């Protein structure tokens, strides 16, 4: 079998995210056919999280876990283990990535199933320890948005689960929204609203997002406004990791949205 080196794009998140590999033929084990471009998906035999990330995840998610706009892969650096664990389970157990026509989640499901449970645990622990990558430039820029309107919607509908600073809440299964790219958050909200994500039976937290986006996000402008406001909750990308943590804790939705 030929060594597979082409990018494999997929979502986790939503965490989302995507994984691929750069292993040599002696290190890989074929799983199943996917498509003519990516004829097979294979898993590394590594058992430590850093090696697994670099050989399986980094080609799509970036070496720092920052995600790649050209591959539509989210930033996953610093995502809490409880959330990533849930998303891996969703992919492995059929609550996400079952539609072959929906290429990115389908790829993620394939790779999630290819990795052994101990490998999944190791890479999740590594991802959680990675420093947050604050979106900048194309990953943050949004035109023709009203952050004030976005702030109102966030406070009314999002803050209860995702917390006032969008840092997430384990009790509600709600992931951090800071650190994710604007285009990625926008796409995931559209997917929830269209029933392309969160509509599979037993995806309890996904179902909440389907309901929220269906009932309370009336149009694309409203959706973009709330994403634009979430971007203002991110810490200073130039600050040290310690200072970023302080800014996140002290951030407040009641401050001016025009930062």
C-alpha positions in Angstrom: 0.0 0.0 0.0 1.2 3.5 -0.7 2.0 5.9 2.1 -0.8 8.4 2.6 0.4 11.9 2.9 -2.4 14.0 1.6 -4.3 16.3 4.0 -7.4 14.9 5.6 -9.8 17.7 6.5 -12.5 17.2 9.1 -14.2 18.8 12.1 -14.1 18.1 15.8 -16.0 21.2 18.0 -16.8 22.1 18.2 -14.6 21.0 18.6 -14.6 20.1 16.5 -11.7 19.3 14.7 -9.8 17.3 12.0 -6.9 14.9 12.0 -4.5 13.5 9.4 -1.2 11.6 9.5 2.3 11.6 8.1 3.3 8.1 9.2 5.6 5.8 7.2 4.1 2.6 5.7 5.6 0.4 8.5 3.9 2.6 11.1 0.3 2.5 9.8 -2.6 0.2 9.7 -5.3 0.5 7.0 -8.8 1.0 8.3 -11.2 1.4 5.3 -11.6 3.1 2.0 -13.0 6.6 2.0 -12.8 8.2 -1.5 -10.5 8.3 -4.5 -8.5 11.3 -3.2 -7.9 9.8 0.3 -8.2 6.0 -0.5 -7.6 5.0 3.1 -7.3 6.3 6.6 -4.6 5.0 8.9 -3.6 5.4 12.5 -0.2 5.8 14.0 1.1 3.2 16.5 2.4 5.9 18.8 1.1 6.0 22.4 2.2 9.4 23.7 0.0 12.3 23.1 2.5 14.7 21.6 3.7 12.2 19.0 0.2 11.3 18.1 -0.8 14.9 17.7 2.2 15.7 15.5 1.8 12.6 13.3 -2.0 12.4 13.1 -3.4 15.9 13.9 -1.0 18.6 13.1 -1.2 18.4 9.3 -4.8 19.6 9.4 -4.9 21.4 12.8 -1.4 23.0 12.6 1.6 22.3 14.8 0.3 24.6 17.5 -3.3 23.4 17.2 -4.3 26.7 15.6 -6.5 25.3 12.9 -6.3 26.1 9.2 -8.7 28.3 7.3 -7.8 26.6 3.9 -8.8 23.2 5.4 -11.7 24.6 7.4 -10.3 23.0 10.6 -10.8 24.6 14.0 -8.3 25.7 16.5 -8.3 23.0 19.2 -5.4 24.1 21.3 -6.3 24.3 25.0 -9.7 22.7 24.5 -10.8 21.0 27.8 -10.4 17.3 28.0 -14.0 16.7 29.0 -15.3 18.4 25.8 -12.9 16.7 23.4 -13.6 13.4 25.1 -17.3 13.9 24.4 -16.7 14.8 20.8 -14.5 11.8 20.2 -17.2 9.6 21.7 -19.7 11.2 19.4 -17.6 10.4 16.4 -16.8 6.9 17.5 -20.4 6.1 18.4 -22.2 7.5 15.4 -23.6 10.7 16.7 -21.3 12.7 14.4 -19.7 12.0 11.0 -22.0 9.4 9.6 -22.8 11.1 6.3 -20.2 10.3 3.7 -21.3 13.3 1.7 -20.4 15.5 4.6 -16.6 15.0 4.1 -15.0 16.7 7.1 -17.0 15.1 9.9 -16.9 11.8 8.1 -13.1 11.9 7.9 -13.0 12.8 11.7 -15.2 9.8 12.5 -13.0 7.5 10.5 -9.8 8.6 12.3 -11.5 8.7 15.7 -12.4 5.0 15.2 -9.0 4.1 14.0 -7.2 5.3 17.1 -7.1 3.0 20.0 -8.8 4.2 23.3 -5.5 4.7 25.0 -4.3 6.8 22.1 -7.4 8.9 22.1 -6.9 9.6 25.9 -3.2 10.5 25.3 -3.9 13.0 22.5 -6.8 14.6 24.4 -4.6 15.2 27.4 -1.9 16.8 25.1 -4.5 19.0 23.4 -5.7 20.3 26.7 -2.2 21.3 27.7 -1.5 23.2 24.5 -1.5 27.1 24.9 -4.6 28.9 23.7 -4.2 30.3 20.2 -6.1 33.6 20.0 -7.7 34.2 16.5 -6.2 37.1 14.5 -6.3 38.4 11.0 -8.5 36.3 8.7 -9.5 34.1 11.6 -11.0 37.0 13.4 -12.0 39.6 10.9 -15.7 40.1 10.2 -17.3 42.9 8.1 -20.7 44.5 8.4 -21.5 43.3 11.9 -23.1 44.9 15.0 -21.2 43.7 18.1 -23.7 45.6 20.3 -26.6 43.5 19.0 -24.4 40.5 19.2 -23.7 41.2 22.9 -27.4 41.4 23.7 -28.1 38.1 22.0 -25.1 36.5 23.8 -26.2 37.7 27.2 -29.8 36.6 26.6 -29.2 33.2 25.0 -25.6 32.1 25.2 -24.1 33.3 28.4 -26.1 30.9 30.7 -24.3 27.9 29.2 -21.1 29.2 27.8 -20.5 31.7 30.7 -20.2 35.4 30.7 -16.7 35.3 29.1 -17.4 32.4 26.7 -14.9 30.2 28.5 -17.3 27.3 28.6 -19.0 25.3 31.4 -18.5 21.6 32.0 -21.7 21.2 33.9 -23.7 22.1 30.8 -21.3 20.4 28.3 -20.7 23.8 26.8 -17.2 24.3 25.2 -15.1 27.4 25.3 -15.9 29.7 22.4 -12.9 31.9 22.8 -9.9 30.7 20.8 -12.1 29.4 18.0 -12.0 31.2 14.6 -14.9 33.5 13.6 -15.5 31.6 10.4 -15.6 28.3 12.2 -18.1 29.5 14.8 -20.2 31.0 12.1 -20.2 27.7 10.1 -21.0 25.6 13.2 -24.0 27.8 14.1 -25.3 27.4 10.5 -24.8 23.7 10.7 -26.8 23.5 14.0 -29.6 25.7 12.6 -29.8 23.5 9.4 -29.8 20.3 11.4 -26.5 19.1 10.0 -25.1 18.9 13.4 -26.7 17.9 16.7 -29.8 16.3 15.2 -28.7 12.6 15.7 -30.4 10.8 18.6 -28.6 10.9 22.0 -26.6 13.9 21.1 -28.0 15.8 24.1 -25.9 18.9 24.0 -26.0 19.1 20.2 -29.8 19.0 20.4 -29.7 22.1 22.7 -27.8 24.0 20.1 -30.2 22.9 17.4 -33.1 24.3 19.5 -31.3 27.5 20.3 -30.3 28.3 16.8 -33.7 27.4 15.4 -35.7 29.4 17.9 -33.5 32.4 18.6 -31.3 33.1 15.7 -33.6 34.6 13.1 -31.3 35.2 10.3 -27.6 35.2 9.1 -27.0 38.8 10.2 -28.0 38.0 13.8 -25.8 34.9 13.7 -22.8 37.0 12.5 -23.4 39.6 15.1 -23.2 37.2 18.0 -20.0 35.6 16.5 -18.5 39.1 16.2 -19.2 39.8 19.8 -17.6 36.5 20.9 -14.5 37.6 19.1 -14.3 40.6 21.5 -14.1 38.3 24.5 -10.8 36.8 23.3 -7.7 38.0 25.3 -4.9 40.0 23.8 -3.1 37.8 21.3 0.2 39.5 22.2 -0.1 38.9 25.9 1.7 36.2 27.8 -0.3 33.0 28.5 -0.6 34.0 32.2 -1.9 37.5 31.2 -4.3 35.9 28.8 -5.7 33.7 31.5 -6.2 36.8 33.8 -7.9 38.7 31.0 -10.3 35.8 30.3 -11.3 35.5 34.0 -11.8 39.3 34.3 -13.5 39.7 31.0 -17.1 41.0 31.3 -20.0 41.2 28.7 -21.1 44.4 30.4 -18.1 46.3 29.2 -18.2 48.2 25.9 -18.6 45.8 22.9 -16.6 48.1 20.7 -13.1 46.9 21.8 
